[in-house]
Amino acid sequence: MPEKRRIFVGITASERIQDLAGDFALRYDRLPVRWLSGSDLHYTLVPPWEDDYMGIGYVGAKLQALAEKFHPITAELNELGFGPQGEPPRLISVAGQPNQELLDIFTAVNGALPAGTGRQFWLHLTLARFSPNSFGSFPQKKFNEKISWPETFDNLTLYESILTNEGSEYNIIKSYKFLAQ
């Protein structure tokens, strides 16, 4: 039986956003959280599911075909907080309102993959994760900081998610640049 891997589809954060996230983590390093950095910073389009190597090839071919149809687009991240909303906090994220082009990408990717979901798209970037049980001991419960992080979305990325005792680790399997003009 082929080995299964836990995979998901996202858009890798730009280097500029990775730098801004790193600066933010340094300013708030006293918080008892696990900061994400580098290529671990991503915008999830299709959440993790298990697939074998044959399925991963199929997903890669679908993503490549889709990436050829899209051009880079820009949106702004301007909401900073603990989340997700409506649940006990377990992450720090920056978020924004997706424009129609991002919604079209989300819909196309979810429609093209068997693992696609009917969920709504929440444009957010997880900066840090923590146990919901630890939130009560945090020295602050909200951020009084205004942000304006313009982001350019220019890729579809297939990730592997590896569960560890410390949390998930992410490996990029393959990234596909948007090629349309």
C-alpha positions as CSV (number, residue, x, y, z in Angstrom):
1,M,0.0,0.0,0.0
2,P,1.5,3.4,-1.0
3,E,2.6,5.6,1.9
4,K,0.3,8.5,2.7
5,R,1.5,12.0,3.3
6,R,-0.4,14.9,5.0
7,I,-0.6,17.7,2.3
8,F,-2.3,21.0,1.8
9,V,-2.4,23.9,-0.7
10,G,-1.5,27.4,0.1
11,I,0.2,30.6,-1.1
12,T,3.6,31.2,0.3
13,A,4.0,34.6,2.0
14,S,6.3,37.0,0.1
15,E,9.8,37.8,1.5
16,R,8.6,41.3,2.4
17,I,5.8,39.8,4.6
18,Q,8.2,37.2,6.0
19,D,10.5,40.1,7.1
20,L,7.6,42.0,8.6
21,A,6.5,38.9,10.5
22,G,10.0,38.4,11.8
23,D,10.2,42.0,13.0
24,F,6.8,41.6,14.7
25,A,7.9,38.4,16.5
26,L,11.0,40.2,17.8
27,R,8.8,42.9,19.3
28,Y,6.6,40.4,21.0
29,D,9.1,37.7,21.9
30,R,8.0,37.7,25.5
31,L,4.8,36.0,24.6
32,P,4.8,32.2,25.2
33,V,4.1,31.2,21.6
34,R,5.7,29.2,18.8
35,W,6.5,31.8,16.1
36,L,6.3,30.7,12.4
37,S,9.0,32.0,10.0
38,G,10.3,31.8,6.5
39,S,8.4,29.5,4.1
40,D,6.2,28.2,7.0
41,L,4.3,31.5,6.6
42,H,1.5,30.8,4.2
43,Y,-2.1,31.5,3.3
44,T,-4.1,28.2,3.4
45,L,-6.4,27.6,0.4
46,V,-7.2,23.9,1.0
47,P,-6.6,22.5,4.6
48,P,-4.5,19.3,5.2
49,W,-5.7,15.9,4.0
50,E,-3.9,12.6,3.5
51,D,-2.9,11.5,0.1
52,D,-0.4,9.0,-1.5
53,Y,2.3,9.8,-4.0
54,M,0.1,9.2,-7.0
55,G,-2.5,11.7,-5.7
56,I,0.3,14.2,-5.0
57,G,1.3,14.1,-8.6
58,Y,-2.3,14.7,-9.7
59,V,-2.6,17.6,-7.3
60,G,0.7,19.1,-8.6
61,A,-0.5,18.8,-12.2
62,K,-3.8,20.6,-11.3
63,L,-2.0,23.4,-9.4
64,Q,0.4,23.9,-12.3
65,A,-2.5,24.2,-14.8
66,L,-4.3,26.7,-12.5
67,A,-1.2,28.8,-11.8
68,E,-0.8,29.4,-15.6
69,K,-4.2,31.1,-15.6
70,F,-3.6,33.6,-12.8
71,H,-1.5,36.7,-12.6
72,P,0.0,38.2,-9.4
73,I,-2.5,40.2,-7.4
74,T,-2.2,42.4,-4.3
75,A,-4.3,42.7,-1.2
76,E,-3.7,44.3,2.2
77,L,-3.4,42.7,5.6
78,N,-4.6,45.2,8.1
79,E,-6.1,43.3,11.0
80,L,-3.9,42.0,13.8
81,G,-5.1,39.8,16.6
82,F,-5.6,36.6,18.4
83,G,-7.9,34.0,16.8
84,P,-9.7,32.4,15.4
85,Q,-12.8,34.5,16.1
86,G,-15.5,32.7,18.0
87,E,-13.2,30.1,19.4
88,P,-10.7,30.0,22.3
89,P,-7.6,31.8,21.0
90,R,-4.8,29.6,19.8
91,L,-3.0,31.7,17.2
92,I,-1.8,35.2,16.4
93,S,-2.6,36.3,12.9
94,V,-2.7,39.2,10.5
95,A,-5.7,39.3,8.2
96,G,-7.4,41.3,5.5
97,Q,-10.4,41.4,3.2
98,P,-9.9,39.2,0.1
99,N,-10.6,40.9,-3.2
100,Q,-12.6,39.2,-6.0
101,E,-9.4,37.9,-7.7
102,L,-8.3,36.1,-4.5
103,L,-11.8,34.7,-4.0
104,D,-11.7,33.4,-7.6
105,I,-8.3,31.7,-7.0
106,F,-9.7,30.1,-3.8
107,T,-12.8,28.9,-5.6
108,A,-10.8,27.5,-8.6
109,V,-8.4,25.6,-6.4
110,N,-11.1,24.1,-4.1
111,G,-13.2,23.2,-7.2
112,A,-10.3,21.5,-8.9
113,L,-9.2,19.2,-6.1
114,P,-11.1,16.3,-4.6
115,A,-10.0,17.5,-1.1
116,G,-11.5,20.9,-1.7
117,T,-13.9,22.1,0.9
118,G,-17.1,24.2,1.0
119,R,-15.7,26.5,3.7
120,Q,-15.4,30.2,3.2
121,F,-12.0,31.8,2.6
122,W,-10.5,33.6,5.5
123,L,-7.5,35.7,4.3
124,H,-5.1,35.4,7.1
125,L,-1.5,34.6,7.9
126,T,-0.7,32.7,11.1
127,L,2.2,34.3,12.8
128,A,2.3,32.2,15.9
129,R,0.6,29.2,17.6
130,F,0.0,28.4,21.2
131,S,-2.1,26.2,23.5
132,P,-5.5,27.8,24.2
133,N,-5.0,26.9,27.8
134,S,-2.0,29.3,28.0
135,F,-3.9,32.3,26.8
136,G,-5.1,33.3,30.3
137,S,-1.5,33.9,31.4
138,F,-0.6,36.2,28.5
139,P,0.5,39.7,29.5
140,Q,-1.8,41.2,26.9
141,K,-5.1,40.0,25.4
142,K,-5.1,42.3,22.3
143,F,-2.8,44.3,20.2
144,N,-3.1,48.1,20.1
145,E,-0.9,48.2,16.9
146,K,-2.2,49.4,13.5
147,I,-0.8,47.5,10.6
148,S,-0.8,47.9,6.9
149,W,1.0,45.0,5.2
150,P,0.5,45.0,1.4
151,E,1.0,41.5,0.0
152,T,1.5,40.2,-3.5
153,F,0.0,36.8,-4.1
154,D,1.9,35.1,-6.9
155,N,2.0,31.3,-6.4
156,L,0.2,28.2,-5.6
157,T,2.2,25.9,-3.3
158,L,1.8,22.3,-2.4
159,Y,3.0,21.7,1.2
160,E,3.5,18.6,3.3
161,S,2.4,19.0,6.9
162,I,4.3,16.9,9.4
163,L,2.9,16.6,12.9
164,T,5.4,16.8,15.7
165,N,5.2,17.1,19.5
166,E,5.9,20.8,19.1
167,G,3.3,21.4,16.4
168,S,3.2,21.1,12.7
169,E,6.2,21.5,10.5
170,Y,5.7,22.5,6.8
171,N,7.8,21.4,3.8
172,I,7.3,22.8,0.4
173,I,6.8,20.0,-2.1
174,K,6.5,22.3,-5.1
175,S,5.5,25.9,-5.8
176,Y,3.9,27.1,-9.0
177,K,4.3,30.8,-10.0
178,F,1.3,32.6,-11.5
179,L,2.1,33.0,-15.2
180,A,-0.9,34.9,-16.8
181,Q,-0.2,38.4,-18.0
